[in-house]
């Protein structure tokens, strides 16, 4: 049995060795909330021990973020973070790696005028678009991990005694990312090998469409010519492997922008922009979301879909079996980093260029010609369930089972 400190050391090691896979002489940028300082310090130590040249830590603070939304003048949310965006783009072009350490506070912006949130998100994303394009094209290494803050822990384990909540969440995180195992690096290498095998099977099939059926969902998704099934393990522009998020249980590709038709229903709450969207449905025609409903957070969903033209289309289709470790834990995390690995999901917004053959070397115009959606947003939402069936449709129109009752139909 490993102690808490040993598990936290393992977690920091995984972030550095498996996540960003820091290289000797490389710069690492860490974006984190100030509440995660203990984990950040361990990451910094592990990265320098692995040969990092320089580590830049960018701290945020939820409390000051909320104060700004409450008190700042409205025009401040239309002011682009120009200097920060330029620095991040320059660092990415120079070969830096980027690690984000996130938590969840679904109610952080509860009661805030949705227009202020939308203005800030649009302005910030427009400024950071060149940087985000470099990451979404895997030109630079990047990774995302979580940390157990008191607010997040109370959200996930509301019935537990307050003094136990943070430890319960850390235990769940350590298990999900395999930091509780004696050799977590070897455990991840084995797990990623299994995901690569799934990708190889799907890439050999070259399905033309996917057909999803479940309670509240009947959706057909056409796949673009030359699509590639991927897993979160990737290779950057300099030939170095990295893992975009820990944990990960998915294999994914891009849909054809204009080729999605039908209705899809969410199966887990979506925490977005400091608010919760729950029990929502989307109706799509020729790829575009034409109708939507939500029991909770309809205004927030409307804001998401209105960010730009591409935010009314899909950019990712991901397969996750119901019998995945996070799903079987029965824990609802209210954090997409974890909840997306308990459920098959789709993403509203931009497609990843690397999910198309030669996509990373294509211009925006070329990607668009292949049907790859482009947007300032990329927001995953969960729609998989224990009763979901997914069929792959071949060029000849033959339907072959991929998922049955929420799990892989073969093996």
Phi, psi and omega per residue, in radians:
X1 nan 2.108 3.133
X2 -1.412 2.559 3.081
X3 -1.331 2.924 3.097
X4 -1.022 -0.789 -3.102
X5 -1.116 -0.622 3.102
X6 -1.176 -0.700 3.112
X7 -1.149 -0.698 3.126
X8 -1.155 -0.663 3.052
X9 -1.076 -0.777 3.109
X10 -1.041 -0.719 -3.120
X11 -1.100 -0.810 3.102
X12 -1.085 -0.693 3.112
X13 -1.096 -0.756 3.108
X14 -1.073 -0.725 3.131
X15 -1.043 -0.679 -3.078
X16 -1.442 -0.763 -3.021
X17 -1.527 -0.692 -3.102
X18 -1.742 -0.692 -3.126
X19 -1.171 -1.510 -3.129
X20 -1.400 -0.317 -3.129
X21 0.885 1.062 -3.052
X22 -1.023 2.465 -3.117
X23 -1.930 2.642 3.098
X24 -0.943 2.326 3.123
X25 1.426 0.057 -3.077
X26 -1.604 2.646 3.032
X27 -1.591 2.435 3.082
X28 -2.082 2.295 3.048
X29 -1.891 2.170 3.131
X30 -1.958 2.102 3.059
X31 -1.860 2.126 -3.017
X32 -2.712 2.757 2.986
X33 -1.377 2.597 -3.078
X34 -1.076 -0.402 3.127
X35 -1.186 -0.300 -3.110
X36 -1.670 0.342 -3.009
X37 -0.985 -0.657 -3.125
X38 -1.073 -0.792 3.113
X39 -1.180 -0.698 3.131
X40 -1.018 -0.770 -3.130
X41 -1.083 -0.677 3.093
X42 -1.142 -0.739 3.106
X43 -1.057 -0.780 3.134
X44 -1.049 -0.765 3.124
X45 -1.078 -0.847 -3.113
X46 -1.094 -0.656 -3.115
X47 -1.197 -0.758 3.092
X48 -1.135 -0.679 3.100
X49 -1.111 -0.429 3.126
X50 -1.575 0.042 3.035
X51 1.835 0.132 3.126
X52 -1.005 2.503 3.140
X53 -1.446 -0.756 -3.080
X54 -2.650 2.434 3.098
X55 -2.154 2.114 3.119
X56 -1.830 2.158 -3.134
X57 -1.892 2.119 3.079
X58 -1.861 1.859 -3.121
X59 -1.604 2.455 2.972
X60 -2.038 2.992 -3.129
X61 -2.570 2.069 -3.089
X62 -1.029 -0.665 -3.085
X63 -1.122 -0.801 3.127
X64 -1.213 -0.519 3.056
X65 -1.077 -0.804 3.139
X66 -1.150 -0.687 3.115
X67 -1.040 -0.721 3.123
X68 -1.074 -0.817 -3.137
X69 -1.088 -0.549 -3.135
X70 -1.369 -0.615 -2.912
X71 -2.078 -0.377 -3.072
X72 -1.225 2.616 3.071
X73 -1.142 2.611 -3.060
X74 -1.011 -0.594 -3.087
X75 -1.171 -0.347 -3.139
X76 -1.165 -0.415 -3.131
X77 -1.420 -0.057 3.068
X78 -1.821 0.050 -3.116
X79 -1.643 2.043 -3.055
X80 -1.257 2.478 3.052
X81 -1.366 1.189 -2.958
X82 -1.016 -0.879 -3.046
X83 -1.193 -0.695 3.093
X84 -1.097 -0.767 -3.131
X85 -1.090 -0.735 -3.140
X86 -1.130 -0.700 3.133
X87 -1.131 -0.770 -3.112
X88 -1.122 -0.709 3.112
X89 -1.120 -0.758 -3.139
X90 -1.098 -0.749 3.120
X91 -1.081 -0.739 -3.141
X92 -1.117 -0.742 -3.141
X93 -1.177 -0.483 -3.135
X94 -1.505 0.035 3.036
X95 1.663 0.265 3.087
X96 -1.195 2.777 3.009
X97 -1.865 2.687 -3.028
X98 -2.265 2.161 3.101
X99 -2.093 2.185 3.064
X100 -1.914 2.284 3.131
X101 -1.975 1.980 -2.948
X102 -2.100 2.779 3.023
X103 -2.245 -2.823 3.100
X104 -2.517 2.312 3.019
X105 -2.440 1.437 -3.012
X106 -1.013 -0.418 -3.104
X107 -1.775 0.225 -3.030
X108 -0.957 -0.738 -3.067
X109 -1.894 0.395 3.093
X110 -1.023 2.259 3.125
X111 1.565 -0.149 3.127
X112 -1.362 2.483 3.087
X113 -0.967 2.090 -3.104
X114 -0.978 -0.512 -3.122
X115 -1.148 -0.629 3.105
X116 -1.122 -0.709 3.121
X117 -1.133 -0.822 -3.134
X118 -1.076 -0.779 3.140
X119 -1.049 -0.787 -3.111
X120 -1.144 -0.761 -3.132
X121 -1.122 -0.777 -3.120
X122 -1.137 -0.795 -3.109
X123 -1.113 -0.773 -3.135
X124 -1.152 -0.766 -3.115
X125 -1.180 -0.628 3.085
X126 -1.098 -0.735 -3.135
X127 -1.164 -0.678 -3.078
X128 -1.562 0.067 -3.066
X129 -0.977 -0.798 3.123
X130 -1.061 -0.686 3.103
X131 -1.143 -0.793 -3.124
X132 -1.128 -0.620 3.112
X133 -1.129 -0.635 3.087
X134 -1.119 -0.702 3.135
X135 -1.270 -0.751 -3.114
X136 -1.193 -0.338 3.040
X137 -1.635 0.097 3.139
X138 1.034 0.504 3.052
X139 -1.260 -0.466 3.101
X140 -2.232 2.685 3.122
X141 -1.362 2.442 3.117
X142 -2.644 2.668 3.138
X143 -2.688 2.763 -3.069
X144 -2.318 2.236 3.076
X145 -2.352 2.909 -3.120
X146 -1.962 2.867 3.006
X147 -2.422 2.664 -3.018
X148 -1.567 1.640 3.047
X149 -1.497 2.730 3.113
X150 -1.012 -0.699 -3.121
X151 -1.152 -0.794 3.125
X152 -1.108 -0.773 -3.125
X153 -1.049 -0.709 3.124
X154 -1.161 -0.555 3.101
X155 -1.218 -0.696 -3.084
X156 -1.377 -0.643 -3.081
X157 -2.168 1.103 -3.052
X158 -1.168 -0.414 -3.094
X159 -1.520 -0.226 -3.114
X160 -1.394 2.666 3.037
X161 -0.967 2.469 -3.058
X162 -0.958 -0.636 -3.086
X163 -1.258 -0.232 -3.113
X164 -1.790 -0.215 -2.946
X165 -1.102 -0.824 -3.102
X166 -1.104 -0.731 3.134
X167 -1.124 -0.676 3.101
X168 -1.073 -0.714 3.139
X169 -1.215 -0.710 3.084
X170 -1.060 -0.725 3.126
X171 -1.043 -0.724 -3.141
X172 -1.176 -0.703 3.113
X173 -1.122 -0.829 -3.123
X174 -1.031 -0.706 3.133
X175 -1.173 -0.755 -3.094
X176 -1.117 -0.571 -3.092
X177 -1.778 0.126 3.085
X178 1.154 0.373 3.092
X179 -1.317 -0.167 3.124
X180 -1.551 0.071 -3.116
X181 -1.715 2.625 -3.080
X182 -1.023 -0.634 3.105
X183 -2.204 1.404 -3.055
X184 -1.127 -0.551 3.134
X185 -1.120 -0.790 3.115
X186 -1.126 -0.654 3.116
X187 -1.076 -0.694 3.133
X188 -1.236 -0.675 3.119
X189 -1.068 -0.677 3.100
X190 -1.175 -0.786 -3.121
X191 -1.093 -0.783 3.138
X192 -1.124 -0.543 3.071
X193 -1.071 -0.684 3.105
X194 -1.154 -0.705 3.116
X195 -1.154 -0.659 3.112
X196 -1.095 -0.644 3.109
X197 -1.123 -0.701 3.094
X198 -1.066 -0.771 3.134
X199 -1.069 -0.724 -3.108
X200 -1.073 -0.713 3.128
X201 -1.118 -0.824 -3.113
X202 -1.176 -0.660 3.119
X203 -1.169 -0.549 3.093
X204 -1.224 -0.556 -3.110
X205 -1.260 -0.647 -3.111
X206 0.905 0.911 3.135
X207 -1.072 2.528 3.103
X208 -1.443 -0.639 -3.112
X209 -2.489 2.834 2.962
X210 -2.118 2.440 3.106
X211 -2.135 2.071 -3.109
X212 -1.807 2.325 3.012
X213 -2.390 2.354 3.089
X214 -2.967 3.089 3.097
X215 -1.016 2.091 3.120
X216 1.406 0.035 -3.109
X217 -2.321 2.228 2.959
X218 -2.558 1.691 -2.921
X219 -2.361 2.357 3.051
X220 -2.012 2.241 -3.102
X221 -2.122 2.016 3.046
X222 -1.432 2.486 -3.136
X223 -1.843 2.483 -3.093
X224 -1.229 2.688 3.041
X225 -1.057 2.258 3.134
X226 1.468 0.246 3.112
X227 -1.146 2.669 3.139
X228 -2.218 2.276 2.995
X229 -1.415 2.254 -3.075
X230 -2.205 2.942 2.924
X231 -2.221 3.019 -2.965
X232 -1.145 -0.327 3.023
X233 -1.245 2.216 -3.042
X234 -2.440 3.113 3.109
X235 -2.241 2.285 -3.105
X236 -1.441 -3.118 -3.070
X237 -1.140 -0.213 3.119
X238 -1.836 0.200 3.071
X239 1.425 0.283 -3.122
X240 -1.771 2.299 -3.136
X241 -1.330 2.659 3.044
X242 -2.734 2.950 -3.136
X243 -2.149 2.051 -2.972
X244 -1.167 -0.492 3.081
X245 -2.707 2.502 3.034
X246 -2.122 2.088 0.144
X247 -1.454 3.029 2.987
X248 -2.668 2.379 3.100
X249 -2.319 0.110 -2.948
X250 -1.763 2.736 2.781
X251 -2.123 2.511 -2.971
X252 -2.630 2.822 3.041
X253 -2.633 -2.970 3.133
X254 -1.866 2.506 2.992
X255 -1.472 2.806 2.959
X256 -1.257 2.195 -3.016
X257 -0.896 -0.776 -3.060
X258 -1.656 0.168 -2.978
X259 -1.963 0.476 -3.132
X260 -1.989 2.209 -3.101
X261 -2.467 2.419 3.076
X262 2.201 -2.736 -3.074
X263 -2.251 2.461 3.107
X264 -2.341 2.447 3.139
X265 -2.036 2.429 3.107
X266 -1.237 2.671 3.105
X267 -2.118 -0.083 3.061
X268 -2.503 2.686 3.076
X269 -1.110 2.603 3.065
X270 -1.956 2.065 3.054
X271 -1.580 1.999 -3.048
X272 -2.471 2.244 3.069
X273 1.054 0.579 3.123
X274 1.355 0.204 3.106
X275 -2.372 2.924 -3.114
X276 -1.955 2.317 3.006
X277 -1.945 2.205 -3.031
X278 -2.455 2.643 3.117
X279 0.848 1.056 -3.110
X280 -2.012 2.725 3.098
X281 -2.247 2.606 3.070
X282 -2.211 2.385 3.014
X283 -1.965 2.239 -3.062
X284 -2.111 2.422 3.066
X285 -2.295 2.120 -3.093
X286 0.893 0.693 3.059
X287 1.623 -0.424 -3.042
X288 -1.583 2.416 3.048
X289 -1.323 1.913 -3.044
X290 -1.754 -0.418 3.115
X291 -2.485 2.654 3.087
X292 -2.725 2.620 3.065
X293 -2.347 2.773 3.067
X294 -2.788 2.292 3.061
X295 -1.231 -0.600 3.120
X296 -2.305 2.344 3.023
X297 1.382 0.508 -3.118
X298 -1.067 -0.688 3.126
X299 -1.102 -0.663 3.116
X300 -1.173 -0.707 3.079
X301 -1.085 -0.737 3.113
X302 -1.051 -0.720 3.123
X303 -1.105 -0.719 3.117
X304 -1.070 -0.777 -3.077
X305 -1.269 -0.207 -3.086
X306 -1.849 0.142 -3.103
X307 -1.032 -0.795 3.067
X308 -2.810 -3.087 -3.087
X309 -1.054 -0.709 -3.084
X310 -1.279 -0.276 -3.122
X311 -1.350 0.003 3.006
X312 -1.762 0.194 3.118
X313 -2.230 2.981 -3.130
X314 -1.742 2.650 3.138
X315 -2.234 -0.088 -3.119
X316 -2.662 2.486 2.982
X317 -2.227 2.146 -3.034
X318 -2.230 2.410 -3.137
X319 -1.880 2.200 3.096
X320 -2.393 2.162 -3.134
X321 -1.221 2.589 3.095
X322 -1.088 -0.577 3.098
X323 -1.504 0.927 3.006
X324 -1.767 2.729 -3.068
X325 -0.968 -0.709 -3.092
X326 -1.255 -0.689 3.091
X327 -1.097 -0.774 -3.089
X328 -1.245 -0.272 3.064
X329 -1.202 -0.391 -3.134
X330 1.304 0.157 -3.079
X331 -1.626 2.276 3.001
X332 -1.711 2.029 -2.974
X333 -1.587 -0.316 -3.037
X334 0.957 0.587 -3.139
X335 -2.570 2.070 -3.032
X336 -1.039 -0.568 3.127
X337 -0.934 -0.630 -3.135
X338 -1.700 -0.816 -3.054
X339 -1.121 -0.546 3.132
X340 -1.176 -0.332 3.132
X341 -1.661 0.201 3.002
X342 -1.974 0.010 -2.977
X343 -2.783 2.467 2.939
X344 -0.998 2.561 -3.049
X345 -2.623 2.911 3.056
X346 -2.189 2.829 3.078
X347 -2.150 2.312 2.998
X348 -1.457 2.217 3.076
X349 2.016 -2.527 -2.922
X350 -1.189 2.527 3.003
X351 -1.590 2.642 3.066
X352 -1.429 2.212 -3.103
X353 -1.045 -0.555 -3.069
X354 -1.298 -0.090 3.079
X355 -1.530 0.226 3.060
X356 -2.257 2.403 3.118
X357 -0.979 2.209 -3.115
X358 1.135 0.221 -3.067
X359 -1.093 -0.608 -3.075
X360 -1.199 -0.296 3.127
X361 -1.786 0.086 -3.105
X362 -1.573 2.694 3.000
X363 -1.371 2.933 3.079
X364 -1.011 -0.694 -3.121
X365 -1.142 -0.697 3.115
X366 -1.176 -0.729 3.101
X367 -1.069 -0.744 3.125
X368 -1.086 -0.649 -3.132
X369 -1.128 -0.489 3.093
X370 -1.501 -0.015 3.105
X371 1.535 0.410 3.108
X372 -1.572 2.110 -3.088
X373 -1.212 2.521 3.099
X374 -2.195 2.376 -3.078
X375 -2.861 2.809 3.007
X376 -1.319 -0.292 -3.072
X377 -1.850 2.758 2.937
X378 -2.723 1.745 -3.022
X379 -2.228 2.013 3.120
X380 -1.369 2.475 2.981
X381 -2.363 2.559 -3.004
X382 -1.580 2.299 -3.123
X383 -2.450 0.088 3.093
X384 -1.416 2.756 -3.133
X385 -2.758 3.036 -3.122
X386 -1.238 -0.269 -3.140
X387 -1.871 0.179 -3.074
X388 -1.384 2.324 2.996
X389 -1.982 2.446 3.108
X390 -2.290 2.236 3.076
X391 -1.961 2.480 2.967
X392 -1.645 2.271 -3.119
X393 -1.825 2.150 -3.106
X394 -1.398 3.017 3.081
X395 -1.023 -0.514 -3.128
X396 -1.456 -0.065 3.140
X397 1.584 0.092 3.122
X398 -1.364 2.350 3.116
X399 -1.668 2.213 3.109
X400 -2.126 2.378 -3.094
X401 -1.217 2.247 3.006
X402 -1.847 -0.863 3.054
X403 -2.107 2.460 2.973
X404 -2.337 2.219 -3.115
X405 0.930 0.737 3.017
X406 1.490 -0.040 -3.064
X407 -2.295 2.889 3.138
X408 -0.980 2.337 -3.095
X409 -1.268 -0.429 -3.140
X410 -2.269 2.017 3.028
X411 1.280 nan nan
